[in-house]
Each structure stands twice: as C-alpha cells, then as structure tokens.
C-alpha cells in the first residue's frame, strides 16, 4: 500500500459483525463476499511529511474504497 492509499477509519471489524453486516446489506454487498477486514467511516490521509501516526483512529490500507468512505473493504491495519 502506498501512502496515498492509507485510510483513517473510525472502526475496523469483520464482515460478520452484526452492525457491519447490516451496513453492507444496505449497500447491496453480501457479507459472505467480503474478504479481510472492513473499515467503517474512513477518510483518506497522506502520511507523506507527517511525523508519527496522523490518524487518531485506525490507520489502514484497503483494497476497495469505492463507497465514499462509508465502508472500505479488504483492509489491513498499518
């Protein structure tokens, strides 16, 4: 993951978590189709030129962030 792909997510969970599963369902995503962790309420950040961890929540790198930050799929903590 490059620094331009880092996200800061308010929470990180599995797709089988009841709240996350419900949110995925509202977006038309089957929880069984999701691999890896799911980031919830994510914002893109750039770690370039920033000392330490610029994210006060969970800094992650995700494979699919095409849901405008509401959820990000296939996340890995950084």
Secondary structure, 3 states (H helix, E strand, C coil): CCHHHEEEEEEEECCCCHHHHHHHHHCCCCHHHCCCEEEEEEEECCCCCCCCCCCCCEEEEEEECCCCCCEEEEEEEC
